[in-house]
Amino acid sequence: MVTSHYSTRVMFITNFCPHYRVKTFELFAQVFGAHFIFFSAGRERYWDSYHGLRTGDFPHTYLRERRLPFGGRFTPSLVCRLLTDDYDLVVKCINGRFALPVTYFLTRLRRKPFVLWTGIWHHPQTLFHRFSFPLTRYIYHHADAIVTYGSHVKRYLSQLGVPPEHIFPAYHATDNAVYRQTASSESLAEIRERLALTDRPVILYVGRLSPEKGLLNLIAAVARLRKWRPVLVFVGAGEQQPILEEACRQAGVDARFIGYVRTEQLYQYYALAYVFVLPSVTTQTFKEPWGLVVNEAMNQGVPVIATDAVGAAAGGLVQHDETGMVVPERDVDALAAALRQLLADPALRARLGQAAQEKVLKWDNTRMVAGFQAAIAHALERVE
């Protein structure tokens, strides 16, 4: 249970505040005397600029980042904050080629506890990441505690030799109330009419339209379901859209590309869907850390199909034939079979959807912040 106290002053350093972290950070600030330091302007490749950067009812500062002439970025004012601010402990996300090592070593210079927060469960294989891995591994092994997105990240770190007692899952959550709203029959009818869906089943994807999401595999799988005449609805934007549109045309898949939808309206699209699919794949630079769209869909009681490259599946939220279906990544046959099974069996859709809706209630911000609390308590004990 989360209780409010301010005996520990926490500096929480992360790249920026997305919309899905506002409530988390507000609750965290109620528990600790925390000040949030954001070191990014939100230009990360994975971030949809339509979402913008958020703030909330928690003390925070956005630092100005500077671009390097040969690429990359750094935040010189972060050094000043780490050296002069009054804090008892630092929590730092895994992001930031400059921010992570600077935060770790300056925190150590001041002899303060250091807690790492990470969702990585497969180290990227670029030349830079291979070169920097020894430093990252050093931080894994010398952090006073590590907070992870879920049990899958804990398993990964344990395989790297990090003692399991130093690792604390803070199960990745969003604001369930936003996505649990009841969509009116009128609003659903309006969307169906606007998108010319008639009464056909909707297969939904929400997120970036980019190669690591495995969307060409999804299109190939849906092409095998002509008997059910489904409509594949993409909510989101990205550089792969022209390729996906052409793939749908060639495969004879009836698709709608909606573009960006405001967070406050997304629940209606989830409510419209027969099934939600997150078909992410592992690439040289990416393995889906979690996939909060899974949490969002589950709040509407929508059965989810996820690949085994999705953190929400590896971390236990999507459990095969219990709260959804899990298929091997890049396996079009398995994905098509799972879709076929769900479209053909309304009772199965209802069972999985109800179980998902019940389970995701336990994946909330209170539980997530409790994971941070346990890690911080452990880190403070280690340095006493």
N, C-alpha and C positions, 0 to 999 in steps of 0.2 A: 504494500500500500504506500502511495506517495504521500509524504508529509512535508510540511513547509519548515525550513530552517535555513539560517544564514551563517552558520558557524564556519563554513568553508567557502572562500571566495574563489570562484572558478572563472578562468579566462577560457572561453570556448572559441576556437579558431577554425573556421571553415570557409569554403570558397564564396558562397552566397546563400541567401535564404530563398528557396523555392516556395511555391504556394503550398505544397504538401508538408512543409516543415514548420509553418507558422505556429500551429497549435502545439507541436512538440516543443519548440523553443520557448513558448510561453509557459508551458507546464514546467519545463526544466528551470526556468528563471524563478518560478514560485518555490522550487525546492532549494536552490542554491543562490547565493549572491553572485549570480553569473553576469558577465558582460560578454557579448558576442562580437567577435571581430571578423568581418568579411573582407577577403582580400581580392575578390574577383569582380569584374564588371559583367559577368554572365555571358562571356563570349565562348564558352565551351562548346565544342562541336555537338555534343549530345543535347544541348539545351535549346529548346524552342523559344526564340526571342519573343514570340507572341505572349508567352506567360509572364515575361518581365521579371523584375526582382521585387521581392516582397519585404515588408517589415511587419512588426507586430508589437504587442504589449510586452516588450522585453528590452533591456538596455543593449544597445548595439551601435557599432560604428562600421561604416563602409569605408575602407581605405582606398586610396587612389593607386591603381596599378600603372606600371610603366612598361612599355614594350621595348624589347631589346632589338637592335638592328639586324641581328642574325636569327631572329625568331625567339619565341618564348616571352616571358614576362617576369617581373619581379616587383615587390612592394617594399620599398626601403623604409617606409614608416612603420612596418611591422616590427622591424628590428628595434626601433625606439620604444614601441609599446611593450615588447617583451623585456626590455632592459629596465624600464622605468615604472611600469604599472604595478599596482599593489595587488597581488593575487597569491593564493595558496597552492593552486594546482592548475594545470593546463590540460584541456581536452583538444586534440587536433585530429581533423579528418585526414585521410590518406592522400588527398589531392594536393597538388602544388609542388612542382619541381624545385622551386625556390623556397616556398613557405614551409614545406615539411621538414627538410633538414635544418633550416634556420631555427624553426620553432623548437625542434628536439634539442639541438645543441645549446641554444641560449637558455632553455628551461633547465638543462643540466648544469649550465654555468651558474645559475642562480640557486641550484640545489632544490628545485621544486619537483614534485611528482609530475609525471608525464603519462597521460592516458591517450592511446591511439584509438580512433574510430574508423573501421574499414568494412567495405563490402566486397573486397576482392577475394575471389576464390580460384583464380587462374591468372598467373602473372602474364602480362602482355609480352609478346615475343619480338618487339621491334628492337633495333640495334640499341637505341637509347635505354630501353627498359632492361635489356640484358646487361648492359654496362652498369646500370644503377641498382640492379637487384641486390648485390652484396650490401649496399647501404640500407636498402629497404629491409632486408633480412636482419641486419644489425638492429634496426629500430624495433622490428618485431620481437627480437629476443631481449631487448633492454628496456622496453616500455614497462612501466610499473603495472599496467593493466591494459588489456585490449578489449574494446567494445566491438561486437560484430553485428552484421545484419541478421544473422541467424546461425543455426547449427552447422550449415554447410561451410560457412567461413571458418567456424571453429575447427572443423575437421581438416580443412586445408592448412590452417596454421599449426595444428597439432602434427601434421605430416612433415612440416618444416622444422619440427623440434621445439616449438613453443610449448611450455608446460600448460596443460589444460586448465590448471587452477588459476592461471593468470588471464583466462579468456572468458568473457561474459557476453552472451547473446542479448542484444536489445532488439527484439523481434520487430522487423521493419513494418511500420504502421502508417496509416494516413488517418484523416479525420473521417471516421466512418459515417458520422451524421450527414455529411455533405452528400454522400453517395447512396444513403439509405432512404432518401426521400421517396415518397410514393408518386409515381408519374400518373397523371390523370389520363383517362381514356381519350379525352379530347386532344391532349397534347400529342399522344402517340398516334392518333388518327391523322393529325395535322402533319406530322413528320412523314408518315407513310404516304400521304397524298403528295406532299412536296417532293419526295424522292421517287415517286411512282413505283412504290413497292407492292401495291395491291395487297394480297393476303399471303405473299410468298415468305418462306422462312429467311431470316436474316442471320448471316454469319458475320460477326463483328471483329474488327481489329482497331485498337486505339494506340497511337504512338507515332514515333518518327517513321518516315518512309525512307529507310536506309538499309543497306545490304545486310548488316548484322542482325536484322530482325527476321530474316528468313522468309520474306513475303513472296518471293517467287515460288518457294515450295508450297506456300499456302494456296497460291493461285493454281498451281498444278494439281493440288489435292482437290480443290473445289471443282475443277474441270471434270472430275470423275463422278460428280454427283448430279448429273443432269436430270435423273429421275425425279429429284425433289425440287428442281428449278429454284435453287437458292439465289439470293442476292448477297454479294460480298460487299460489305460497307467498310471503307477505310476512313477513319477519323484521324486527322493529323496531316502534317506536311513534311516534305523532305526532298532531298536531291534525286531520289530514285523514282519519283512519281511518273515522269514520262516513260520510263522503262516498264513500270508496273502497268500503266495504262495500255501500252502496246502488248504486253504479255497477256493481259485479260482479253484484248481484241483477238489475238491469234488463238488463244485457247477456248474462245467462245464463252468466257465467264462474264456474266452480267454483274457489273461492279458500279459502285458509287464512290466517288472521291469527294469527301465533304470538306476537307481542309480543317483548319483550327476551329474548335468548339470551346467556348468558355467553360471553365471548370464547373461553374454553378449550373450548367445545362447538361453536362455529360450524363448524369444519371438517367435522363430520358432515353438516350441512345443505348445504354446498357439494358434498360427495361424493354427495349424494342427487340433485343437479340434473342435468338434461339440458343446460340452458343457464342462464347468469346474465345478467340484463339490468340496465343502469344507464341509464335513459332521461331523464336530466336535461335541463332546458331553461334557457335564459337568461331571467332576470327583471330587473326594475329594480334589485334589490339583490343579485343572485347570479349567478355563473357558476361551475360546479363546478371548484374549484381543481385537484383531482386525482381523488379517488374511490378511496381505499385498499381498498375492498371489491373492486375489480377485481384488485388484487394478491392479495388473499386467495383469491378464486375461482380465479385462475390457478394458484395453488399446488396446487390439487386437480385440475388438468388439466381444468377446466370451460371450455367455449367461452363467450366473453363477447361480448355485443352491447352497444355503448355508442353514445350519440349523439356528434355532433361538438361538443357543448357540454360534453363531459367532458374534464378535463385529462389523464387517463391516455390518452385517444385522441389529443388534440392534441399531447401530449408524447411520443408514439411507442411507448408500451407496447402499446396495442391497435392493431394494424396490420391494415387490412382485408384479409380473405382470407389472412392470414398467421398472426396470433396471435389473431384474433377477427374481428368484423364491426363496421363503423362505419356508422351511418345518420344522415341529417340530423335535427336536433332537430325535434320536433313533427310529424314525417312518419309518420303511422300506417300508411300504405300500405307504406313502406319497412321499417318495423319488423316489420309482419306478414309481409312477404316474407322477411326475414332469418330470422325464427322458423320459418316454414314450411320454408325450405331446410334449416335445422339439424335440425328434427324428422324430416324425410323422409330424411335422408342420414346414417346412423351413421358412415360412413367420413369424412365431412367433419367431424363432431363430434370424432372421434378425432384427426384430423390437426390441427385447430385447437387442441384441448385439449393435445395433446402439445407443440406448438410454444410455446403459452403457458406451459406448465409449465417448459420449458427456458429461455425468455426471462426470466421473472420472477426466476429465480435470480440474474441479473445486477443486478436492482434490489434491492440489499440495503443494510444499514446501513453496511457498510464503504465502499461506493461513495458513499453519501450523505454520510458524514462527510468523505470525501476531497474532495467539492465544497466543504465549509466550509474545509477546510485550504487549498485553492488560493486561495479568496477572502481568507482571513486573511493568507496570505503576500503576496498582491498589495496588500492594504491597508497592511501594514507597510512594504512597499517604497515606497509612494507618500508616506509621511510621513517617511521617513528623510532 
